[in-house]
Amino acid sequence: MNSFIRLEHISKTYKLGETAFHALRNISVSFESGTFCFVTGRSGSGKTTLLNLIGTLDKPTKGKIFLEGKDISILPDKSLSELRRRRIGFVFQAFNLLNEYSVWDNVCLSFYLDGAKPDRTYLEELLNTFGLWERRDSYPAQLSGGQQQRVAIARAMANHPAILLADEPTGNLDHRSGSEVMQMLRLSRERFQQTILLVTHDVEYIGLADRRIHIEDGRIVDDTQNAESASHFDFDSGAMPYKE
């Protein structure tokens, strides 16, 4: 049985003038559907490069990347763009919200760009799950940093992505807001069944993940399954575990 995501002998080299920088070196790794995996390592170790390759924002110098058994590393740019739009959600350290748009319109942005009708039933469930439904008419400037990041995650999930890639999503947040966002990501995996790969320097929340991959100098040096991963909410309640 094929893994949901599989990388075979992936290397990525960048040219910096006359110098070659080897961001990833002969990495082979796979992820089953529904995995919540932390990717850790020092700055420059290759964490973000790994996410960018899986998210088709970049192409490997060598090796192959498979999604559901299909080699996506050889797809033309148009097909990769469609794949990103339909199957992959991205969350970054910067919230990248449009200040002139409400929460609802920010979340619906991908539908507007495609000229499609938003799936209101799903989006209402999504915003309720993330504690944002009552703030749907608010604007980013009226929200806390944690709330803005939750909006960014909801926007990334608006098209039912199978894969959610998060690059330092708590980097601009205080401890409480960061904890809320990490717990929300765990909840989204439980409720909406995404495969989540999350780059972080902060291992405080490692117990929320099923797995941790540690990268050094472009190589995976540790790959640990967390059999005791656990969330901190009541999944049946349909609400976040804190009060606004």
Secondary structure as UniProt FT lines:
FT   STRAND          5..16
FT   TURN            17..18
FT   STRAND          19..31
FT   TURN            33..34
FT   STRAND          36..40
FT   TURN            43..44
FT   HELIX           47..54
FT   TURN            55..56
FT   STRAND          62..67
FT   TURN            68..69
FT   STRAND          70..71
FT   TURN            73..74
FT   HELIX           77..87
FT   STRAND          88..91
FT   TURN            99..100
FT   HELIX           103..107
FT   HELIX           109..114
FT   HELIX           120..129
FT   TURN            130..131
FT   HELIX           133..135
FT   TURN            136..137
FT   HELIX           140..142
FT   HELIX           145..157
FT   TURN            158..159
FT   STRAND          163..167
FT   TURN            169..172
FT   HELIX           175..192
FT   STRAND          195..199
FT   TURN            204..205
FT   HELIX           206..208
FT   STRAND          211..216
FT   TURN            217..218
FT   STRAND          219..225
FT   TURN            227..228
FT   TURN            235..237
//
